Amino acid sequence: MAAHSLNLKFDLNAAMEGVADQFRGLNPKEPGQWPVLPKLAAFSAMVVLVCVLGWVFVLADEQANLDTERGREPTLKADYQNKLAQAVNLPELRKQKSQVEEYVTQLEKQLPGKAEMDALLSDINQAGLGRGLQFELFRPGQVVVKDYYAELPIALRVSGRYHDIGSFAADVSNLSRIVTLHNLVVLAPTGKELGSGTLSMEATARTYRYLDALEVAEQKKSVAKAAAGAKK
């Protein structure tokens, strides 16, 4: 009975020897003739090699791209939330856009055309004369052309009483066309005029006019030419 039990015990040394025998004398040119265990070992080695090479040459770059996209995720989420808020408020934004366009149109109507500039200069002059002011200087400067409008500076120096000068500045601001006063300086009388109550005011009045279609086209052409020159 005891001898029968001993025969059933697993002989590890014999098993290892059998495994080693399968790896002896293998012909590398005939892998199809190899025993089962060498075939399984070779297959496993090839699988590991393919996985390693795939990670090095393919998956590593994909992992880097994945990390980059993950880094962009917070920015994309914020952009999405911003656009979602705009989409929700789109009717109100369109209404505001329409109001702004109407306001811009009203302002454009206050800009004189090229043919109206002489009349506007005359209005500024009459505003001073109507307040009893003496014009010592009234000199239009060089026109400065902007994107969609032109700016004309006018050097002014008038003399008169304090309240008349203040009323003249108010009259200029209330003209139907846009006129602004800049670099305004009020000087006290000196010499013979001392005690007369007469003051002098120096300022630069700037008025604006819109560009006609030809001028706008020329301005765009000039800007495009300057941009092309800068690229060179």
Summary of the structure (lengths in Angstrom):
residues: 232
radius of gyration: 45.6
end to end distance: 103.4
largest distance: 149.0
contacts: 529
relative contact order: 0.08
helix: 62%
strand: 19%
